[in-house]
Amino acid sequence: MAGRTLFSPGGVGRGRLGRPLPTLLLAAGVAVWLLLRPELFLSLPMAWRLPLMLVSAWALGAAFLRPLALEVGQGRLWRLSGAPLSRWALWGVAGVVVCLEVWR
């Protein structure tokens, strides 16, 4: 795995956001939650729904691609999937989903 594992923060970024396993588990949880409860996004107006769906798709896709990018090693895919902005966006999407569930 090019010297990096799912459990160690080697590579892009240090700390909590540098570990791919928690982000992968969070992405899986949000994806399953949205599959089971799609009406969370349906309750929003279209002006909010479309950008939230696009950011969600990007953040979830980057989180699911990160272990593959760690396997491949250095390169464009590794840099793009390891960008801190995609990890922050994933946590933001998870927060929005939780807030929508509590508010509903």
C-alpha positions in Angstrom: 0.0 0.0 0.0 2.9 2.4 -0.7 3.7 2.6 3.0 0.3 3.9 4.1 -2.5 2.1 5.7 -6.1 2.9 6.4 -5.3 3.3 10.1 -2.3 5.6 10.0 -2.2 9.2 8.9 0.7 8.8 6.6 0.5 10.9 3.4 -1.7 14.0 2.9 -2.5 15.8 6.1 -2.0 14.9 9.7 -4.5 14.5 12.6 -8.1 13.4 12.5 -8.7 14.5 8.9 -5.7 12.6 7.6 -7.0 9.2 8.5 -9.0 7.5 5.8 -10.8 4.9 7.8 -13.0 7.2 9.9 -13.8 9.3 6.8 -14.7 6.1 4.9 -17.0 4.9 7.7 -18.6 8.3 7.9 -19.2 8.4 4.1 -20.7 4.9 4.3 -23.0 5.9 7.2 -24.2 9.1 5.4 -24.7 7.1 2.1 -26.8 4.5 3.8 -28.7 7.1 5.8 -29.6 9.0 2.6 -30.6 5.7 0.9 -32.9 4.9 3.7 -34.3 8.4 4.2 -34.2 10.2 0.8 -37.0 12.5 1.9 -34.5 14.6 3.9 -33.4 16.3 0.7 -36.9 16.3 -0.7 -38.1 18.6 2.0 -35.7 21.4 1.0 -36.5 23.9 -1.8 -34.8 23.2 -5.1 -32.4 26.2 -4.7 -30.9 24.4 -1.6 -31.4 20.8 -2.7 -29.4 20.9 -5.9 -26.1 22.4 -4.5 -26.4 20.1 -1.4 -26.8 17.1 -3.7 -23.8 18.1 -5.8 -21.6 18.7 -2.8 -22.7 15.5 -1.2 -21.9 13.5 -4.3 -18.5 15.1 -4.6 -17.7 14.6 -0.9 -18.9 11.0 -0.8 -17.2 10.1 -4.0 -13.9 11.5 -2.8 -14.2 9.6 0.5 -14.9 6.3 -1.2 -12.0 6.9 -3.7 -9.4 7.7 -1.0 -8.5 4.1 -0.1 -8.0 3.3 -3.8 -5.8 6.4 -4.1 -3.7 5.3 -1.1 -3.2 2.0 -2.8 -2.1 3.6 -6.1 0.3 6.0 -4.3 1.5 9.4 -5.5 -0.3 11.1 -8.4 -3.2 13.2 -9.4 -5.9 10.9 -7.9 -4.1 10.8 -4.6 -3.8 14.6 -4.4 -7.5 15.1 -5.4 -9.0 12.5 -3.1 -6.8 13.6 -0.2 -7.7 17.3 -0.4 -8.7 18.6 3.0 -11.6 20.5 1.5 -13.3 17.2 0.4 -13.0 15.9 3.9 -14.3 19.0 5.5 -17.2 19.0 3.0 -18.0 15.4 4.0 -18.2 16.4 7.7 -20.3 19.4 6.6 -22.7 17.2 4.6 -23.0 14.8 7.6 -23.8 17.7 9.8 -26.5 19.0 7.5 -28.0 15.5 7.2 -28.1 15.2 11.0 -29.6 18.7 11.4 -32.2 17.9 8.8 -33.1 14.7 10.6 -33.4 16.4 14.0 -35.2 19.4 12.6 -37.7 17.3 10.7 
